[in-house]
Amino acid sequence: MPLKYPQLFTGLLSGWNGVLLYGPPGTGKTMLAKAVATQCKTTFFNISASSMVSKWRGESEKLVRVLFDLAEYHAPSTIFIDEIDSIMSQRESGEHEASRRMKTELLIQMDGLAKRKNSQVFVLAASNLPWELDLAMLRRLDKRILVPLPPPAARLVIMESHLRDRATVDLDFGAFVEQTEGYSGSDLVLVCKEAAMRPLRRLMDTLESGDETEDASKVILRLQPVCENDISCALERTKPSGAWSTSFSAR
């Protein structure tokens, strides 16, 4: 919106220069960044630790400065830093000098974005561990958005979208919503994959036993649909990826 209607976003209403997406792993933070890359029609820079850290003395700071200069040249642009906690953890007294200089340069460049008038460089970051970020970086990421675990309605949609074409007609996905409390989006995809694999394993057992003599190209037509027992067994085998939400709420 600030790019489309710059006359409205002025002074105190100026757009955010930095946004942090934080939340449990597997909730779609990186996918939201991909949506930004395609929907906002800006030059997109996908940055990781390997893009900014160099073994040569002084090169890391130069890479950070060149990145922001390049983003300013190709403005409007978006700089996406995934897993930002890997390069911007809290600064400590015993930290290596090169790492400290690189962090300082990144903070200086981000602070410069706020001071530049009509800057069209936008920094988008994602992290699973926001409490490990340096406080100075949190200040520069002035807009922080929690990407939570999917609610019951979203979990139902995820399971239906992945298993609707493979399940029996009368299968009630709503009966499994309460059992998936605490599951992330990626965990639910693994549950659906495990459930879809069970009819395939039964078919493989039949083929390996020698009872099936038909052409292999017709095997896919003999797959049984996914039933309630398949999903129940998949839920028993696939657990949530971690107690992230508990540790996050405690902090």
ABEGO torsion letter per residue (X at the ends): XAAABAAABBEAABBBABBBBBEBBGAGAAAAAAAAAAAAGBBBBBBBAAAABBABBGAAAAAAAAAAAAAAAAOBBBBBBBGAAAAABBBBAABBAAAAAAAAAAAAAAAAAAABBGBABBBBBBBABAAABBAAAAAABABBBBBBBBBAAAAAAAAAAAAAAABBAABBAAAAAAAABGBBAAAAAAAAAAAAAAAAAAAAAAAAAGABABBAAAAAAABBBBBAAAAAAAAAABBBAEBAAAAAAAX
